[in-house]
Amino acid sequence: MGTLGAPNVPIEPARRWNGALVPLTSTMPRPCSLVFLVSIGLASSCGFDPAVGVDSMGLSAESLELLQEQSASPEIEAQLRDVLNGQFGSILSPRFPDVLAAGGLATGSELEAATRLYRGQCMHCHGVEGGGDGSSAFFLTPPPTDFRPGTFKWMALERNHPPRIEDIEQTLRRGVPFTSMPSFSRLTDLQITGLAQVVRWLAVRGQVERWLVAEWVQGGGDELAESAVEAVVAAVAEGWNESDQHLVLPVEEPSPEEMDAERIAHGRRLYFGEQARCSACHGQELEGDGPAVFQTATDQDGASSEERVLDEWGIPSRPRDLRQAGFRGGSSPLDLYRRIRVGISGSIMPGASEALDDDAVWDLVYFVLSEAGLHPLGEDR
């Protein structure tokens, strides 16, 4: 089956707004953002459940657009929706496919309780299907994460592998600084684990949907066979089941006391040098505005302009301003080591060159920490 490595049918990023597919670059009239968001918050805090009556889940706007381009019949759309609902249930009655039900995943009443919490705390941003297209998402910059591609930035694993439950839990506990994603540390450990299970459930469902649509397109428009569905579900599940095998750990982590001025100076040289080339994206002043972030775009009239390179979700890339304390994927030395060593999935942040050994990566880590005022040798900011 041609799509089990990775579907090669492009699905362009966009947001769904009031049922319409809206390109990320579009502008449109907005109601009063403050009033709208306050109303969402009040409704969530008062026990209002916006999913009451939602007994099935639909296809993403991207999938529907691709099916329309391929002149898919209503029967094909209905089959895809029925297959997904059969495998995953709905936001009111969720379930994992059997190939993912083992290994400590929540099932039955536990998963239903977790989705109730998701509906009250998360759905207004991340949406029913986890597409980052909830009722308040249109007002947020950067937009909430779309879970459906199965790509997660903040995790302790090698690039482009599904996260562990622990990685999702970590993001829930600490939030994502400089975004609208808050910390949910006020919740119990059991509740946080439950929400992490829901995020995984939505991500697996989204990946299966994308692969099934790609399989249908590459199959020439024939009805999907049950064996094809089972193969797609098994292939997606395999990646999630094996996520623990891709944990990134250094050979040895130095203590902060070992990172003296000489090593930090070496990190600085690496940052500006050709071996690491960090300044190409993060800039000469560490502000995240290096030349590699921009590309020249030409419009229909032949006029050119500089635009930011897009990430996997179609969002303009904005590399971190390294002078500011508080990093989105965590601010510990080990967090930064992992970001530099293997890169950030879905983004333009690559992993370090193989020519850089662990000592060099740690020198870069502590140079960054010192510039952010998070290491004693750095400027007091």
C-alpha positions as CSV (number, residue, x, y, z in Angstrom):
1,M,0.0,0.0,0.0
2,G,1.6,3.2,-1.2
3,T,0.9,5.5,1.7
4,L,2.2,3.6,4.7
5,G,5.5,5.4,4.7
6,A,4.0,8.9,4.5
7,P,1.2,10.2,2.3
8,N,2.6,12.2,-0.6
9,V,-0.7,13.9,-1.4
10,P,-0.4,17.5,-0.1
11,I,-3.1,18.9,2.2
12,E,-2.7,22.6,2.3
13,P,-3.1,24.3,5.8
14,A,-6.0,26.5,6.4
15,R,-8.5,27.2,9.2
16,R,-12.2,26.4,9.3
17,W,-14.3,29.3,10.3
18,N,-18.1,29.0,10.5
19,G,-17.9,26.0,8.2
20,A,-15.8,27.6,5.5
21,L,-12.2,26.9,4.7
22,V,-10.2,30.1,5.4
23,P,-6.6,30.4,4.2
24,L,-4.2,31.5,7.0
25,T,-3.4,34.7,5.1
26,S,-7.0,35.7,4.8
27,T,-8.5,38.7,6.6
28,M,-12.1,38.9,7.5
29,P,-14.4,41.0,9.8
30,R,-14.2,39.9,13.4
31,P,-16.7,40.4,16.2
32,C,-15.4,42.0,19.4
33,S,-12.6,39.6,20.4
34,L,-12.7,40.5,24.1
35,V,-16.4,40.0,24.5
36,F,-16.4,36.8,22.6
37,L,-13.5,35.2,24.5
38,V,-15.0,36.2,27.9
39,S,-18.2,34.6,26.9
40,I,-16.4,31.4,26.0
41,G,-14.6,31.4,29.3
42,L,-17.8,32.0,31.3
43,A,-19.6,29.2,29.4
44,S,-16.7,26.8,30.0
45,S,-16.5,27.6,33.7
46,C,-20.3,27.3,34.3
47,G,-20.3,23.6,33.1
48,F,-21.7,24.3,29.6
49,D,-20.8,21.5,27.3
50,P,-20.6,22.7,23.7
51,A,-20.5,19.1,22.4
52,V,-23.9,18.0,23.6
53,G,-25.6,16.4,20.7
54,V,-22.4,15.8,18.7
55,D,-22.8,12.0,18.2
56,S,-20.2,11.8,15.4
57,M,-17.1,13.7,14.2
58,G,-16.6,15.1,10.7
59,L,-13.7,15.2,8.3
60,S,-11.3,18.1,8.4
61,A,-11.7,21.0,6.1
62,E,-8.5,20.0,4.3
63,S,-9.7,16.5,3.7
64,L,-13.1,17.8,2.4
65,E,-11.3,20.2,0.1
66,L,-9.1,17.5,-1.3
67,L,-12.0,15.1,-1.8
68,Q,-13.9,17.9,-3.6
69,E,-10.9,18.5,-5.9
70,Q,-10.9,14.8,-6.8
71,S,-14.7,14.9,-7.4
72,A,-15.4,12.3,-4.7
73,S,-18.9,11.2,-4.4
74,P,-21.0,11.8,-1.2
75,E,-20.8,8.1,-0.6
76,I,-17.0,8.2,-0.3
77,E,-17.1,11.0,2.2
78,A,-19.7,9.1,4.2
79,Q,-17.6,6.0,4.1
80,L,-14.6,7.8,5.4
81,R,-16.5,9.4,8.2
82,D,-18.2,6.1,9.1
83,V,-14.8,4.3,9.2
84,L,-13.3,7.0,11.5
85,N,-16.3,7.0,13.8
86,G,-16.3,3.2,13.8
87,Q,-12.6,3.1,14.8
88,F,-12.5,6.1,17.2
89,G,-16.1,6.8,18.3
90,S,-17.1,10.4,18.9
91,I,-16.2,13.2,21.2
92,L,-19.0,12.0,23.4
93,S,-18.2,8.3,23.3
94,P,-14.5,8.0,22.4
95,R,-12.5,4.8,22.0
96,F,-9.0,3.8,20.8
97,P,-8.6,1.2,18.1
98,D,-7.7,-2.2,19.5
99,V,-4.1,-1.9,18.3
100,L,-3.7,1.1,20.5
101,A,-5.9,0.1,23.5
102,A,-3.1,-1.7,25.3
103,G,-0.1,-0.2,27.1
104,G,-1.9,1.8,29.8
105,L,-4.2,3.9,27.5
106,A,-7.5,5.1,29.0
107,T,-10.5,3.2,27.9
108,G,-14.3,3.2,28.5
109,S,-15.5,5.5,31.3
110,E,-12.0,6.9,31.9
111,L,-11.7,8.1,28.4
112,E,-15.2,9.5,28.4
113,A,-14.4,11.4,31.6
114,A,-11.3,12.8,30.0
115,T,-13.1,14.0,26.9
116,R,-15.7,15.7,29.1
117,L,-12.8,17.6,30.7
118,Y,-11.4,18.3,27.2
119,R,-14.7,19.7,26.0
120,G,-14.8,22.1,28.9
121,Q,-11.2,23.2,29.1
122,C,-9.6,22.7,25.6
123,M,-12.2,22.4,22.9
124,H,-12.9,26.1,22.5
125,C,-9.3,26.5,21.3
126,H,-8.4,23.1,19.8
127,G,-11.8,22.1,18.3
128,V,-14.0,19.0,18.2
129,E,-11.5,17.0,16.0
130,G,-8.4,18.6,17.5
131,G,-7.8,20.8,14.4
132,G,-6.9,24.0,16.3
133,D,-10.1,25.4,14.9
134,G,-12.2,25.9,18.0
135,S,-14.6,28.8,18.5
136,S,-12.0,31.1,20.1
137,A,-9.0,30.0,17.9
138,F,-9.6,32.6,15.2
139,F,-8.6,35.3,17.7
140,L,-5.4,33.7,18.9
141,T,-1.8,34.3,17.5
142,P,-0.1,32.0,17.2
143,P,-3.1,29.7,16.6
144,P,-3.7,26.7,18.8
145,T,-1.9,23.5,17.7
146,D,-3.6,21.3,15.2
147,F,-3.1,17.8,16.7
148,R,-4.3,15.9,13.6
149,P,-1.0,15.7,11.7
150,G,0.5,13.9,14.7
151,T,3.4,16.3,14.8
152,F,4.4,17.8,18.2
153,K,7.1,20.3,18.8
154,W,7.7,19.9,22.5
155,M,8.9,16.4,23.4
156,A,12.0,14.5,24.6
157,L,12.2,12.4,21.4
158,E,14.0,12.3,18.1
159,R,12.5,14.6,15.5
160,N,9.3,13.5,13.6
161,H,8.2,10.8,16.0
162,P,4.9,10.7,17.9
163,P,5.3,11.9,21.5
164,R,5.0,9.9,24.6
165,I,2.1,10.5,27.0
166,E,4.7,12.0,29.4
167,D,5.7,14.6,26.8
168,I,2.1,15.7,26.3
169,E,1.6,15.8,30.1
170,Q,4.7,18.0,30.4
171,T,3.3,20.6,28.0
172,L,-0.1,20.6,29.8
173,R,1.6,21.2,33.2
174,R,3.9,24.0,32.2
175,G,1.9,25.5,29.3
176,V,3.7,27.2,26.3
177,P,5.2,30.6,27.2
178,F,4.4,33.5,24.9
179,T,1.3,31.8,23.5
180,S,-2.3,31.4,24.5
181,M,-1.6,27.9,25.8
182,P,-1.9,28.1,29.7
183,S,-0.5,25.8,32.3
184,F,-3.0,23.3,33.6
185,S,-0.9,22.5,36.7
186,R,-4.1,23.3,38.8
187,L,-5.5,19.9,37.6
188,T,-4.8,16.6,39.3
189,D,-2.2,14.2,37.9
190,L,-5.1,11.9,36.9
191,Q,-6.9,14.7,35.0
192,I,-3.7,15.8,33.2
193,T,-3.0,12.2,32.2
194,G,-6.6,12.0,30.9
195,L,-6.2,15.1,28.8
196,A,-3.0,13.8,27.4
197,Q,-4.8,10.6,26.4
198,V,-7.5,12.7,24.6
199,V,-4.8,14.6,22.7
200,R,-3.2,11.3,21.6
201,W,-6.7,10.0,20.6
202,L,-7.3,13.1,18.5
203,A,-3.9,13.0,16.9
204,V,-4.1,9.3,16.0
205,R,-7.6,9.8,14.5
206,G,-6.3,12.8,12.5
207,Q,-3.3,10.9,11.1
208,V,-5.5,7.9,10.2
209,E,-7.9,10.3,8.4
210,R,-5.1,11.9,6.4
211,W,-3.7,8.6,5.4
212,L,-7.1,7.2,4.4
213,V,-7.8,10.2,2.2
214,A,-4.4,9.9,0.6
215,E,-4.9,6.1,0.1
216,W,-8.2,6.8,-1.6
217,V,-6.7,9.4,-3.9
218,Q,-3.7,7.2,-4.8
219,G,-6.0,4.2,-5.3
220,G,-7.8,5.9,-8.2
221,G,-11.0,6.7,-6.4
222,D,-12.1,3.2,-5.6
223,E,-14.0,2.4,-2.4
224,L,-11.6,1.7,0.5
225,A,-11.2,-2.0,1.3
226,E,-11.4,-3.1,4.9
227,S,-7.9,-4.5,4.6
228,A,-6.6,-1.0,3.5
229,V,-8.3,0.6,6.6
230,E,-6.8,-2.0,8.9
231,A,-3.3,-1.5,7.4
232,V,-3.4,2.3,7.8
233,V,-4.6,2.1,11.4
234,A,-1.9,-0.5,12.2
235,A,0.8,1.7,10.6
236,V,-0.2,4.8,12.5
237,A,-0.5,2.9,15.7
238,E,3.0,1.4,15.3
239,G,4.6,4.8,15.4
240,W,2.8,5.7,18.6
241,N,3.5,2.3,20.3
242,E,7.2,2.7,19.6
243,S,7.6,6.3,20.7
244,D,9.6,5.3,23.9
245,Q,12.3,3.9,21.7
246,H,13.3,7.4,20.4
247,L,14.0,9.1,23.7
248,V,16.9,11.6,23.4
249,L,19.4,11.4,26.2
250,P,23.0,12.8,26.3
251,V,25.9,10.6,27.1
252,E,26.6,12.8,30.1
253,E,25.0,16.0,31.3
254,P,27.5,18.5,32.7
255,S,26.7,20.5,35.9
256,P,26.2,24.2,35.6
257,E,29.4,24.7,37.6
258,E,31.4,23.0,34.8
259,M,30.2,25.5,32.2
260,D,32.7,28.3,32.7
261,A,33.4,31.4,30.7
262,E,35.7,29.6,28.3
263,R,33.0,27.1,27.3
264,I,30.3,29.7,26.9
265,A,32.7,31.7,24.7
266,H,33.1,28.6,22.6
267,G,29.3,28.3,22.4
268,R,29.2,31.9,21.2
269,R,31.7,31.2,18.4
270,L,29.7,28.1,17.4
271,Y,26.5,30.2,17.3
272,F,28.0,32.7,14.8
273,G,30.2,30.3,13.0
274,E,29.6,28.1,9.9
275,Q,29.6,24.8,11.8
276,A,26.4,25.4,13.8
277,R,25.0,28.4,11.8
278,C,22.5,29.3,14.5
279,S,22.6,33.0,13.5
280,A,21.2,32.2,10.1
281,C,17.8,31.9,11.7
282,H,18.2,33.4,15.1
283,G,20.0,36.5,13.8
284,Q,23.1,38.5,14.7
285,E,21.3,40.0,17.7
286,L,19.6,36.7,18.7
287,E,16.2,38.2,17.9
288,G,15.0,35.4,15.6
289,D,15.2,37.4,12.4
290,G,18.1,35.8,10.6
291,P,18.1,35.7,6.7
292,A,17.2,32.0,6.5
293,V,13.8,32.8,8.0
294,F,12.7,34.7,4.9
295,Q,12.1,33.9,1.3
296,T,11.3,36.0,-1.7
297,A,7.7,35.6,-2.9
298,T,6.4,37.0,-6.2
299,D,2.7,37.8,-6.7
300,Q,0.6,37.6,-9.9
301,D,1.7,41.1,-10.9
302,G,5.4,40.2,-10.7
303,A,6.0,42.2,-7.5
304,S,8.3,40.5,-5.0
305,S,8.3,40.7,-1.3
306,E,10.1,39.0,1.6
307,E,7.9,36.5,3.5
308,R,8.6,34.2,6.4
309,V,9.1,30.5,5.6
310,L,6.0,28.5,6.7
311,D,6.1,25.6,9.2
312,E,4.3,22.3,8.8
313,W,1.0,23.9,10.0
314,G,1.3,26.7,7.5
315,I,2.2,29.3,10.1
316,P,4.9,31.9,9.4
317,S,8.1,30.8,11.2
318,R,9.3,33.0,14.1
319,P,12.5,31.5,15.6
320,R,13.0,32.2,19.3
321,D,14.3,35.5,20.5
322,L,17.1,33.9,22.6
323,R,17.5,36.9,24.8
324,Q,14.2,36.3,26.5
325,A,13.9,33.9,29.4
326,G,11.2,31.3,29.2
327,F,11.5,28.9,26.3
328,R,8.4,27.3,24.8
329,G,9.6,23.7,25.1
330,G,11.1,24.1,28.6
331,S,14.0,26.1,29.9
332,S,16.1,23.5,31.6
333,P,19.6,22.7,30.1
334,L,18.3,19.2,29.1
335,D,15.3,20.8,27.3
336,L,17.6,23.0,25.3
337,Y,20.0,20.2,24.6
338,R,17.3,18.2,23.0
339,R,16.1,21.2,20.9
340,I,19.6,21.8,19.6
341,R,20.6,18.1,19.2
342,V,17.6,16.9,17.2
343,G,15.7,20.0,16.2
344,I,12.0,20.8,16.6
345,S,9.4,18.7,14.7
346,G,7.2,20.5,12.2
347,S,9.4,23.6,12.3
348,I,12.4,25.0,10.4
349,M,14.6,24.3,13.4
350,P,17.0,21.5,12.3
351,G,19.1,19.2,14.4
352,A,22.7,20.0,15.1
353,S,25.3,18.8,12.6
354,E,26.8,15.4,13.2
355,A,30.1,17.2,13.3
356,L,29.1,18.8,16.6
357,D,29.8,16.5,19.5
358,D,27.9,16.6,22.8
359,D,30.4,18.9,24.4
360,A,29.8,21.4,21.6
361,V,26.1,21.1,22.0
362,W,26.3,21.8,25.7
363,D,28.5,24.8,25.0
364,L,25.7,26.2,22.8
365,V,23.1,25.4,25.4
366,Y,24.9,27.4,28.1
367,F,25.6,30.2,25.7
368,V,21.9,30.5,25.0
369,L,21.1,30.2,28.8
370,S,23.6,32.9,29.6
371,E,22.2,35.3,27.0
372,A,18.7,34.7,28.4
373,G,20.0,35.5,31.9
374,L,19.4,31.9,33.1
375,H,23.0,31.1,33.8
376,P,25.2,32.9,36.4
377,L,27.7,34.0,33.7
378,G,25.0,35.6,31.7
379,E,23.9,39.2,31.9
380,D,21.4,39.9,34.7
381,R,18.2,40.6,32.7
